Amino acid sequence: MSEDRSGQQKSWLNKITQVFSDEPRSREDLLTDLRQATDENLLDTEALTIMEGAMQVSDMQVRDVMIPRSQMVVVEAEQTPKEFLPVIISSAHSRFPVIGETPDEVLGILLAKDLLPLILEGNLEQFDLQSRLRPATYIPESKRLNILLKEFQVTRNHMAIVMDEYGGVSGLITIEDVLEQIVGDIVDEHDDEEDDGNIKPFDNNAYIVKALTEVEDFNEYFDVGFSEDEFDTIGGIVTKQFGHLPKKDEEVQIDGFLFKVLSADTRRIRLLQVTRNG
């Protein structure tokens, strides 16, 4: 190793040591140290965002990011392949809960890839849906996302059915939903930029809203008239109302709506819980 390269490494290590010379006493202290490291170009901004996301995940619960029951794409056990294949193709998902007589009766999970051999062989008429089901994993709404992510890694499951306190199905969550809270939105070639997936009903009077939702889309969904002149996204309007970049759990009232921050990093709000007053 050259002397110049060795000297550069020592200088870099000295900077790291200096930044963390005082042991963080709290999570806020640690975040302050990480932000200082970013200011001194020891960490890039994307790395800081991921670290902050990973820390926030430990404070979030499944109910904060799950796909609500009303938006689940499911296959009914009594359907024939000709009946459910259009749903599978149009949604472009890889896993589908299979339900019985009611949405609360989840019989198992159907993997789209399990249909490929049958399609190639032309044996769809003899397809036995029950024999192709994978066991479903059930979790409570209150489970912490960091614990769920670890369970996903250990069990190699990619989807879990979310149950409410009364034993009914309240939604589902995938490993992608959890990872997006750490690294941001994961966009693939099947994502439809024009759909309304940025706004999801959460409760009778509450909604989970991505901060990047266009103001125009928000207005159309809720039939309101937030100004589109100054900001393009609802996150911009909320940030202005706060007067600062808010942290998780901060709340603000705007024109009949209560906005609660569910997820944010050093640059932007990511996720909001929106409740309509009255």
Backbone bond lengths (Angstrom), bond angles and torsions (degrees), N, CA, C in turn:
res aa  C-N    CA-C-N  psi(-1)  N-CA   C-N-CA  omega(-1)  CA-C   N-CA-C  phi
1 M - - - 1.474 - - 1.518 109.55 -
2 S 1.344 118.38 132.34 1.452 121.91 -178.00 1.521 110.34 -68.99
3 E 1.352 116.14 158.55 1.459 120.18 178.85 1.527 111.09 -65.06
4 D 1.362 115.86 -37.79 1.467 119.23 -179.57 1.524 110.68 -62.24
5 R 1.360 115.92 -44.99 1.457 119.48 -178.11 1.531 110.18 -66.55
6 S 1.345 116.26 -40.10 1.457 120.44 178.52 1.525 110.67 -62.68
7 G 1.337 115.98 -40.77 1.451 119.85 179.01 1.501 113.00 -65.26
8 Q 1.359 116.54 -37.75 1.459 120.56 177.82 1.510 111.06 -63.57
9 Q 1.356 116.89 -41.80 1.458 120.72 179.85 1.526 110.95 -64.51
10 K 1.346 116.59 -41.16 1.456 119.35 179.09 1.522 110.73 -63.98
11 S 1.348 116.08 -41.00 1.453 119.86 178.86 1.522 110.96 -62.42
12 W 1.324 116.21 -42.58 1.469 120.99 179.16 1.520 110.84 -62.86
13 L 1.357 116.72 -43.48 1.459 120.66 179.80 1.528 111.06 -66.14
14 N 1.325 116.39 -36.04 1.462 119.71 178.12 1.521 111.27 -63.28
15 K 1.350 115.65 -38.42 1.468 119.42 178.92 1.525 110.67 -66.11
16 I 1.333 115.98 -43.96 1.469 119.85 178.72 1.524 109.91 -60.25
17 T 1.342 115.80 -44.58 1.464 120.69 -178.97 1.521 110.94 -62.09
18 Q 1.335 115.38 -39.69 1.457 119.49 -179.46 1.524 111.43 -65.49
19 V 1.346 116.50 -42.11 1.465 120.27 -178.86 1.518 111.08 -62.25
20 F 1.352 115.71 -40.35 1.465 120.29 -175.86 1.529 112.60 -105.01
21 S 1.359 115.98 26.84 1.463 118.97 -177.66 1.525 111.86 -64.69
22 D 1.323 116.08 -33.81 1.460 120.41 176.10 1.518 108.41 -99.04
23 E 1.325 117.14 120.58 1.458 121.41 -177.44 1.526 110.05 -62.90
24 P 1.362 117.01 128.30 1.470 119.56 179.38 1.526 110.94 -58.45
25 R 1.345 115.65 135.48 1.456 120.12 -179.18 1.520 112.11 -97.13
26 S 1.311 116.56 -12.66 1.451 120.85 -178.62 1.525 108.96 -153.58
27 R 1.337 115.30 172.38 1.461 119.21 177.45 1.520 110.83 -62.18
28 E 1.335 117.00 -38.85 1.460 120.19 179.91 1.525 110.70 -64.08
29 D 1.352 116.34 -37.82 1.469 119.70 176.29 1.526 110.35 -62.54
30 L 1.330 116.05 -42.77 1.458 120.02 179.97 1.523 110.54 -62.28
31 L 1.350 116.76 -44.35 1.466 119.92 178.48 1.528 111.19 -62.12
32 T 1.327 116.04 -38.86 1.460 119.68 177.37 1.522 110.76 -61.26
33 D 1.348 116.59 -42.78 1.466 120.63 178.43 1.527 111.45 -63.66
34 L 1.323 115.92 -41.84 1.464 120.06 -179.98 1.530 110.90 -65.42
35 R 1.331 116.14 -40.44 1.465 119.09 178.70 1.523 111.29 -66.91
36 Q 1.343 115.02 -35.37 1.459 118.40 176.87 1.522 109.85 -65.95
37 A 1.330 115.76 -40.42 1.467 119.46 177.51 1.516 110.82 -61.54
38 T 1.328 116.97 -35.81 1.467 120.56 177.46 1.518 110.32 -68.63
39 D 1.321 117.01 -42.72 1.469 120.70 178.19 1.524 111.45 -59.80
40 E 1.339 115.98 -31.63 1.470 120.48 -178.44 1.529 111.93 -94.13
41 N 1.367 115.11 12.57 1.469 121.34 175.80 1.527 113.53 64.27
42 L 1.332 117.24 25.86 1.456 120.69 173.43 1.526 110.79 -88.20
43 L 1.323 116.10 -23.98 1.461 122.91 173.03 1.521 107.81 -128.25
44 D 1.348 116.69 144.89 1.460 116.73 173.62 1.528 108.72 -86.88
45 T 1.314 115.60 166.81 1.458 121.24 -174.28 1.521 111.94 -63.05
46 E 1.334 116.30 -38.83 1.463 119.51 -179.57 1.531 110.87 -63.81
47 A 1.333 116.77 -40.08 1.466 120.24 178.60 1.523 110.58 -63.61
48 L 1.333 116.56 -40.17 1.466 120.37 178.15 1.524 110.49 -63.34
49 T 1.331 116.19 -42.77 1.468 120.40 -179.75 1.519 110.94 -60.50
50 I 1.337 116.28 -42.71 1.467 120.33 179.84 1.522 110.46 -64.92
51 M 1.336 117.05 -42.00 1.464 120.13 178.93 1.521 111.21 -62.44
52 E 1.336 115.96 -43.13 1.457 119.48 178.69 1.523 111.00 -64.77
53 G 1.333 115.73 -40.60 1.463 119.48 178.17 1.514 111.56 -61.60
54 A 1.331 116.08 -41.60 1.461 120.22 179.78 1.524 111.08 -63.77
55 M 1.327 117.33 -36.33 1.454 120.87 178.94 1.525 110.78 -71.74
56 Q 1.333 117.31 -37.23 1.459 120.69 -178.73 1.524 111.58 -69.80
57 V 1.333 116.03 -31.65 1.463 119.93 -179.29 1.523 111.22 -58.21
58 S 1.311 116.95 -34.05 1.466 119.70 -179.26 1.524 112.14 -67.23
59 D 1.343 117.25 -17.17 1.466 121.23 179.59 1.527 112.45 -98.68
60 M 1.333 116.52 -6.64 1.463 120.02 -175.00 1.524 110.98 -100.04
61 Q 1.317 115.04 151.32 1.450 121.44 178.79 1.519 110.08 -111.75
62 V 1.319 115.07 162.95 1.459 121.17 -178.76 1.522 111.00 -54.73
63 R 1.329 117.94 -40.00 1.459 121.62 -177.34 1.529 112.26 -60.24
64 D 1.339 117.31 -22.15 1.459 120.52 -177.91 1.530 112.73 -71.74
65 V 1.325 118.49 -27.36 1.465 120.01 -171.60 1.531 113.48 -131.27
66 M 1.319 117.90 0.36 1.469 119.62 -176.06 1.529 111.53 -65.67
67 I 1.322 115.36 157.54 1.460 121.95 171.10 1.523 106.89 -82.73
68 P 1.335 118.65 117.63 1.465 119.91 -175.48 1.526 111.89 -65.25
69 R 1.299 115.26 156.32 1.464 122.56 -177.30 1.530 112.38 -52.18
70 S 1.331 116.07 -39.30 1.466 119.97 -177.48 1.527 112.73 -65.50
71 Q 1.353 117.31 -18.17 1.463 120.88 -177.84 1.530 112.36 -109.99
72 M 1.313 117.02 5.46 1.463 119.89 178.02 1.524 110.73 -70.02
73 V 1.325 116.55 139.42 1.463 121.70 173.13 1.525 106.64 -97.98
74 V 1.330 116.23 114.89 1.462 120.43 -173.37 1.528 110.42 -125.43
75 V 1.323 114.14 163.02 1.461 122.67 172.67 1.522 106.54 -112.79
76 E 1.322 116.62 135.55 1.461 120.52 177.25 1.526 109.56 -90.07
77 A 1.325 115.63 137.16 1.461 121.07 -173.88 1.526 112.98 -58.01
78 E 1.323 116.98 -30.44 1.461 121.23 -177.09 1.523 113.46 -84.94
79 Q 1.332 117.09 -5.97 1.456 119.27 -179.48 1.525 112.14 -73.53
80 T 1.309 115.86 148.92 1.465 121.49 173.15 1.524 108.63 -87.28
81 P 1.343 118.36 161.46 1.467 119.91 177.27 1.523 113.35 -53.86
82 K 1.322 117.47 -38.59 1.459 119.83 179.53 1.527 111.54 -64.34
83 E 1.316 116.08 -26.87 1.460 119.95 -179.82 1.520 112.36 -82.14
84 F 1.356 117.85 -38.81 1.462 118.24 -176.12 1.528 114.31 -95.64
85 L 1.334 119.55 -16.15 1.458 120.52 179.98 1.530 113.19 -60.33
86 P 1.347 120.21 -41.67 1.466 119.05 177.69 1.528 112.92 -58.37
87 V 1.335 116.74 -35.78 1.467 120.82 178.50 1.522 110.18 -66.31
88 I 1.316 116.45 -44.43 1.466 121.45 -179.63 1.525 110.96 -63.84
89 I 1.328 116.20 -43.41 1.461 120.27 -178.20 1.520 111.17 -67.90
90 S 1.326 117.66 -44.07 1.466 120.72 -176.38 1.528 112.34 -69.86
91 S 1.323 117.73 -33.29 1.468 120.07 -178.76 1.517 112.20 -79.10
92 A 1.341 116.86 -29.67 1.470 122.81 -179.86 1.523 112.68 62.92
93 H 1.326 117.73 20.22 1.457 120.38 173.80 1.527 109.54 -79.26
94 S 1.308 115.74 167.94 1.464 119.73 179.65 1.523 112.74 -106.65
95 R 1.355 116.83 -16.27 1.461 121.48 -177.77 1.525 110.31 -136.46
96 F 1.322 115.02 140.73 1.460 119.66 -175.47 1.530 110.68 -137.50
97 P 1.340 117.35 124.55 1.461 118.52 171.76 1.523 109.72 -64.51
98 V 1.321 116.15 138.22 1.464 121.57 176.73 1.519 107.17 -107.98
99 I 1.337 116.30 123.02 1.457 120.27 -174.70 1.525 111.21 -109.79
100 G 1.329 114.55 156.93 1.452 120.78 177.29 1.508 110.89 -90.73
101 E 1.318 116.19 -127.03 1.460 120.68 -175.92 1.527 112.78 -72.89
102 T 1.346 117.23 -26.69 1.467 120.20 178.89 1.532 108.79 -133.52
103 P 1.350 117.52 160.37 1.468 120.87 178.04 1.521 113.36 -61.25
104 D 1.340 117.35 -19.39 1.461 119.96 178.99 1.531 112.41 -80.05
105 E 1.312 116.94 -9.36 1.461 121.22 -179.00 1.530 109.16 -103.26
106 V 1.322 115.99 86.85 1.460 121.23 178.51 1.532 108.23 -90.65
107 L 1.323 115.63 114.57 1.465 120.84 -175.29 1.524 112.69 -84.55
108 G 1.318 116.22 -23.37 1.454 120.15 -178.73 1.519 110.18 163.92
109 I 1.325 116.22 -170.92 1.457 122.75 -178.04 1.530 109.61 -118.34
110 L 1.315 115.78 131.09 1.465 121.41 176.26 1.520 109.03 -101.13
111 L 1.335 116.65 126.09 1.455 121.61 175.78 1.521 109.14 -92.62
112 A 1.318 115.62 130.66 1.462 119.99 -178.39 1.527 111.33 -58.93
113 K 1.319 116.80 -33.97 1.472 119.13 -177.58 1.518 111.98 -66.12
114 D 1.338 117.42 -22.42 1.465 120.09 178.90 1.528 111.96 -70.26
115 L 1.333 116.34 -14.23 1.460 120.11 179.44 1.527 112.71 -87.87
116 L 1.325 117.01 -18.45 1.463 119.90 -174.53 1.527 113.69 -59.28
117 P 1.346 119.80 -48.89 1.467 118.63 179.44 1.523 112.53 -59.70
118 L 1.312 116.26 -36.66 1.458 119.84 -178.67 1.528 111.49 -68.56
119 I 1.329 115.64 -37.42 1.459 119.15 178.32 1.527 110.47 -67.58
120 L 1.342 115.57 -43.42 1.472 119.85 -179.10 1.522 111.68 -65.19
121 E 1.316 116.28 -35.20 1.459 120.67 -178.64 1.523 112.59 -86.61
122 G 1.328 116.87 -8.78 1.456 120.51 179.75 1.513 113.38 69.64
123 N 1.349 116.79 31.35 1.468 120.46 -176.53 1.527 112.71 -107.44
124 L 1.326 117.06 27.59 1.464 118.80 -176.02 1.525 113.13 -63.05
125 E 1.318 116.88 -30.76 1.461 119.25 -178.72 1.527 111.80 -66.53
126 Q 1.343 116.21 -25.49 1.461 120.44 179.46 1.527 111.71 -97.36
127 F 1.330 116.49 10.57 1.462 120.87 -176.01 1.525 111.10 -67.85
128 D 1.334 115.72 126.45 1.459 122.29 177.71 1.529 108.14 -104.96
129 L 1.324 116.25 100.00 1.458 121.03 -175.17 1.524 111.98 -59.55
130 Q 1.314 117.10 -43.59 1.465 121.09 -176.50 1.526 111.80 -58.06
131 S 1.321 116.69 -37.52 1.468 120.12 -177.03 1.516 112.66 -74.00
132 R 1.330 117.22 -13.96 1.460 121.35 -176.88 1.526 113.38 -99.64
133 L 1.310 116.71 -2.26 1.464 119.54 -175.43 1.523 112.04 -74.63
134 R 1.323 114.85 140.23 1.466 122.06 171.22 1.527 108.09 -96.96
135 P 1.332 117.99 150.39 1.471 119.63 179.44 1.523 111.31 -61.29
136 A 1.319 116.22 141.35 1.469 120.87 176.73 1.524 109.66 -89.50
137 T 1.323 115.78 145.77 1.460 122.56 174.54 1.523 108.38 -100.44
138 Y 1.336 116.90 131.82 1.459 121.98 -177.54 1.528 109.96 -113.65
139 I 1.319 115.68 135.14 1.467 120.40 -179.73 1.523 109.19 -138.72
140 P 1.342 118.03 155.77 1.470 120.96 176.93 1.521 111.65 -81.66
141 E 1.322 116.14 158.02 1.462 121.08 178.37 1.526 112.25 -60.67
142 S 1.316 116.55 -26.56 1.458 120.99 -173.08 1.526 114.17 -85.40
143 K 1.325 118.49 -3.09 1.466 120.27 -177.24 1.522 110.10 -63.25
144 R 1.319 116.50 136.92 1.456 121.96 178.63 1.529 109.99 -71.04
145 L 1.329 116.08 142.97 1.462 120.01 -176.81 1.525 112.48 -66.17
146 N 1.335 117.75 -34.85 1.467 118.67 -179.69 1.523 111.08 -66.84
147 I 1.331 116.46 -36.07 1.469 120.15 177.54 1.523 109.80 -69.06
148 L 1.334 116.75 -41.96 1.463 120.35 178.91 1.522 111.15 -62.56
149 L 1.323 117.26 -41.38 1.467 120.27 179.93 1.523 110.55 -60.81
150 K 1.334 116.53 -41.91 1.457 120.04 177.93 1.525 110.65 -63.13
151 E 1.331 117.31 -40.85 1.464 121.08 179.00 1.526 110.94 -65.25
152 F 1.326 116.42 -39.28 1.460 120.01 176.36 1.532 110.22 -59.73
153 Q 1.327 116.47 -41.66 1.461 120.73 -178.85 1.537 111.27 -66.26
154 V 1.321 116.08 -42.37 1.466 120.63 -176.41 1.526 111.08 -70.96
155 T 1.329 116.47 -44.32 1.467 120.45 -174.99 1.522 112.83 -88.45
156 R 1.332 116.41 -13.94 1.468 122.92 -176.92 1.523 112.33 64.97
157 N 1.312 116.23 20.20 1.457 120.25 172.00 1.522 109.28 -78.69
158 H 1.316 116.62 152.11 1.456 120.92 179.08 1.516 112.04 -118.20
159 M 1.324 117.23 -5.04 1.457 121.35 -177.18 1.515 109.80 -146.25
160 A 1.331 116.05 146.02 1.465 121.21 174.86 1.525 109.11 -138.25
161 I 1.308 115.72 144.63 1.459 122.05 176.40 1.532 108.14 -89.36
162 V 1.327 116.41 129.64 1.463 121.76 -176.00 1.524 109.35 -95.87
163 M 1.328 115.85 128.49 1.460 122.03 -177.64 1.528 110.53 -109.42
164 D 1.331 115.65 143.69 1.460 118.64 176.25 1.529 110.04 -88.88
165 E 1.318 116.05 -178.70 1.466 120.50 -174.02 1.522 113.20 -68.37
166 Y 1.334 116.57 -15.16 1.460 120.04 -179.66 1.522 112.80 -99.28
167 G 1.321 116.66 5.65 1.451 120.52 178.78 1.508 114.58 87.28
168 G 1.330 117.36 8.22 1.462 120.85 177.32 1.519 110.99 -93.46
169 V 1.318 116.28 162.11 1.466 121.36 178.25 1.521 109.04 -80.27
170 S 1.326 116.68 124.04 1.460 119.98 178.32 1.519 112.43 -106.96
171 G 1.338 117.31 -11.76 1.457 119.41 178.91 1.509 111.09 164.82
172 L 1.316 115.29 -164.62 1.467 120.86 175.39 1.515 108.73 -143.01
173 I 1.327 115.51 163.63 1.456 120.91 178.21 1.520 108.49 -144.32
174 T 1.319 116.31 143.50 1.457 121.45 179.17 1.526 109.98 -116.30
175 I 1.312 115.45 166.21 1.466 119.30 178.56 1.522 110.35 -63.53
176 E 1.325 116.61 -30.48 1.463 119.89 177.74 1.521 111.34 -64.22
177 D 1.338 116.74 -38.59 1.464 120.70 178.56 1.526 111.27 -59.90
178 V 1.340 115.49 -38.03 1.467 119.91 -179.91 1.525 110.64 -72.81
179 L 1.334 116.54 -46.07 1.463 120.19 -177.77 1.524 111.90 -63.18
180 E 1.332 117.27 -31.16 1.457 120.13 179.69 1.527 111.80 -65.12
181 Q 1.317 117.20 -24.79 1.465 120.05 177.18 1.528 111.21 -72.15
182 I 1.342 116.22 -18.77 1.465 120.86 -179.90 1.521 111.34 -96.77
183 V 1.321 117.07 -48.19 1.463 120.63 -172.45 1.515 113.67 -105.89
184 G 1.338 117.89 -2.20 1.454 120.46 -176.21 1.511 111.23 93.48
185 D 1.333 115.89 -179.65 1.453 120.91 -175.44 1.526 111.11 -59.49
186 I 1.327 115.20 133.21 1.459 121.89 175.07 1.522 106.71 -101.61
187 V 1.308 116.39 106.62 1.461 121.42 -176.64 1.509 109.66 -101.73
188 D 1.340 116.43 128.10 1.465 119.04 175.88 1.514 109.53 -117.50
189 E 1.336 115.29 -179.31 1.456 119.94 -173.35 1.517 112.71 -68.30
190 H 1.338 117.74 -12.04 1.459 120.52 -178.80 1.515 112.81 -96.13
191 D 1.327 117.89 -8.84 1.462 119.63 -177.54 1.524 110.25 -69.26
192 D 1.297 116.44 133.94 1.451 122.67 179.45 1.509 109.34 -96.96
193 E 1.330 115.84 113.90 1.456 119.82 -176.58 1.522 112.11 -69.16
194 E 1.327 116.61 -16.64 1.453 118.68 -175.62 1.525 113.20 -97.36
195 D 1.355 118.49 -1.41 1.464 117.52 -176.53 1.521 110.41 -78.75
196 D 1.327 116.52 173.17 1.457 120.33 -176.42 1.519 110.95 -102.87
197 G 1.346 115.62 30.65 1.462 120.11 -178.57 1.509 113.90 -68.39
198 N 1.356 116.94 -6.90 1.458 119.70 178.93 1.522 112.30 -75.99
199 I 1.322 117.25 -14.41 1.463 122.21 -179.73 1.526 108.07 -125.25
200 K 1.334 115.97 119.68 1.458 120.06 -176.53 1.529 110.04 -128.73
201 P 1.319 117.72 125.58 1.469 119.69 175.60 1.519 110.45 -57.91
202 F 1.321 115.39 134.75 1.463 120.77 -177.16 1.518 111.69 -115.02
203 D 1.316 115.35 -35.74 1.456 121.46 -179.07 1.523 106.55 -150.74
204 N 1.322 117.01 -175.60 1.460 119.89 -179.02 1.525 112.45 -56.91
205 N 1.327 116.20 -33.89 1.457 118.93 -175.82 1.526 111.95 -131.85
206 A 1.346 117.13 16.17 1.457 120.86 -176.80 1.529 110.48 -128.38
207 Y 1.340 114.38 154.04 1.461 120.75 -177.15 1.528 108.62 -140.98
208 I 1.334 114.96 148.14 1.457 120.79 170.71 1.520 106.95 -97.74
209 V 1.323 116.95 122.96 1.468 121.70 -173.65 1.524 109.70 -127.41
210 K 1.329 116.49 126.95 1.454 120.11 173.97 1.523 108.86 -70.84
211 A 1.332 115.77 137.46 1.459 120.19 -175.78 1.522 112.32 -64.33
212 L 1.316 117.27 -22.98 1.464 121.36 -179.99 1.527 112.78 -82.14
213 T 1.323 117.24 3.74 1.457 120.73 176.91 1.530 110.03 -59.77
214 E 1.319 116.36 129.63 1.468 120.64 178.88 1.532 109.78 -62.38
215 V 1.330 115.59 140.41 1.462 120.48 178.58 1.527 110.01 -57.38
216 E 1.311 116.36 -38.98 1.463 120.31 179.24 1.525 110.96 -59.92
217 D 1.346 116.44 -43.08 1.463 120.32 179.68 1.524 111.00 -67.49
218 F 1.342 116.19 -39.25 1.469 120.28 177.69 1.527 109.98 -61.80
219 N 1.328 116.30 -46.09 1.460 120.48 179.92 1.522 111.77 -60.56
220 E 1.320 115.80 -42.27 1.460 119.84 -178.76 1.519 111.10 -66.81
221 Y 1.344 116.34 -41.41 1.463 120.51 -177.39 1.524 110.94 -65.20
222 F 1.334 116.35 -43.96 1.473 120.23 -175.06 1.531 113.00 -98.90
223 D 1.334 116.62 -0.52 1.458 121.38 -179.37 1.528 110.82 56.44
224 V 1.335 114.98 52.48 1.467 121.68 178.51 1.527 108.45 -127.33
225 G 1.333 115.70 -177.10 1.455 118.87 -174.08 1.510 114.82 -133.04
226 F 1.333 118.22 49.26 1.464 119.69 174.94 1.539 109.38 -60.39
227 S 1.323 116.22 141.44 1.458 121.01 -177.60 1.534 111.45 -66.00
228 E 1.319 115.00 137.13 1.468 121.16 177.14 1.519 111.09 -103.20
229 D 1.335 117.66 6.26 1.460 121.26 -173.81 1.525 112.93 -74.10
230 E 1.337 116.19 -42.07 1.465 119.57 -172.52 1.518 113.02 -94.75
231 F 1.346 117.41 -35.93 1.464 121.06 -176.69 1.521 110.50 -130.01
232 D 1.321 115.13 147.22 1.462 120.90 178.15 1.518 112.03 -88.45
233 T 1.358 117.20 -27.43 1.451 120.76 -174.09 1.522 111.08 -118.24
234 I 1.329 115.32 157.60 1.465 119.86 178.69 1.523 110.49 -67.89
235 G 1.333 117.13 -27.88 1.462 120.61 176.66 1.520 111.82 -62.77
236 G 1.342 116.97 -36.34 1.457 120.49 178.26 1.516 111.86 -65.69
237 I 1.347 116.76 -41.36 1.463 120.88 178.37 1.525 110.75 -63.63
238 V 1.341 116.63 -43.38 1.462 121.05 -178.50 1.523 110.55 -65.99
239 T 1.336 117.26 -43.00 1.462 120.87 -179.99 1.528 111.00 -61.31
240 K 1.328 116.43 -41.94 1.470 119.47 178.48 1.522 111.08 -61.95
241 Q 1.328 116.44 -40.67 1.460 119.92 -179.03 1.526 111.41 -63.98
242 F 1.320 116.57 -37.83 1.470 119.78 176.67 1.524 110.68 -65.45
243 G 1.321 116.93 -38.38 1.456 121.03 -175.13 1.504 113.08 85.65
244 H 1.327 116.41 2.52 1.462 122.38 177.17 1.532 107.52 -159.73
245 L 1.310 117.47 169.06 1.461 119.95 176.71 1.528 107.82 -76.39
246 P 1.323 117.60 109.76 1.473 119.72 -173.36 1.520 113.03 -73.86
247 K 1.322 114.08 161.12 1.461 121.38 176.43 1.527 109.15 -104.61
248 K 1.307 115.14 171.61 1.455 121.53 179.16 1.532 110.76 -54.91
249 D 1.326 115.61 138.50 1.465 125.69 176.83 1.525 114.09 79.45
250 E 1.336 118.96 -4.66 1.462 118.71 173.89 1.526 109.25 -70.62
251 E 1.332 115.90 147.00 1.464 121.67 -176.24 1.521 110.43 -128.02
252 V 1.341 114.68 152.64 1.449 119.73 176.14 1.531 108.68 -151.59
253 Q 1.343 115.52 144.53 1.459 121.95 177.97 1.524 109.12 -97.55
254 I 1.345 115.98 131.88 1.466 120.81 176.12 1.524 108.82 -139.93
255 D 1.320 116.36 114.02 1.468 122.36 171.57 1.532 113.74 44.98
256 G 1.315 115.91 54.11 1.456 119.67 175.01 1.514 115.41 85.39
257 F 1.318 117.71 6.16 1.458 121.71 178.06 1.530 109.86 -123.98
258 L 1.331 116.01 141.82 1.452 121.60 171.65 1.523 107.73 -102.48
259 F 1.328 117.21 119.44 1.456 123.04 178.93 1.529 109.22 -104.50
260 K 1.323 116.65 121.03 1.458 122.09 176.61 1.523 109.12 -115.29
261 V 1.317 117.13 129.94 1.463 121.91 -178.47 1.533 109.53 -78.77
262 L 1.314 116.03 119.63 1.466 121.18 177.27 1.520 111.93 -94.79
263 S 1.326 116.24 -29.99 1.463 119.98 -178.14 1.523 108.84 -154.24
264 A 1.343 115.62 136.62 1.464 121.23 178.60 1.518 108.83 -157.36
265 D 1.324 115.80 155.91 1.464 119.12 174.11 1.525 108.26 -126.44
266 T 1.321 117.68 -163.23 1.466 120.64 -174.93 1.515 112.81 -73.67
267 R 1.336 117.35 -10.55 1.457 119.59 -175.71 1.518 113.88 -112.82
268 R 1.325 117.23 -27.63 1.463 118.32 -172.93 1.526 111.54 -162.72
269 I 1.330 115.26 162.69 1.456 121.52 167.52 1.525 107.75 -77.97
270 R 1.320 116.84 142.21 1.447 120.35 178.29 1.531 112.61 -106.52
271 L 1.322 115.91 -45.83 1.462 119.86 -170.67 1.524 109.91 -139.73
272 L 1.330 115.32 139.10 1.458 121.57 -178.73 1.523 110.88 -126.78
273 Q 1.324 115.07 147.56 1.460 119.96 165.83 1.521 105.95 -104.87
274 V 1.326 114.94 124.29 1.460 120.06 -175.16 1.525 108.64 -114.86
275 T 1.324 115.96 125.79 1.466 121.92 178.32 1.516 108.85 -120.39
276 R 1.320 115.30 130.71 1.456 120.27 178.94 1.527 109.50 -87.07
277 N 1.302 116.95 124.10 1.461 120.91 -178.57 1.522 110.66 -74.06
278 G 1.344 113.61 147.88 1.451 118.06 175.25 1.509 113.50 86.53
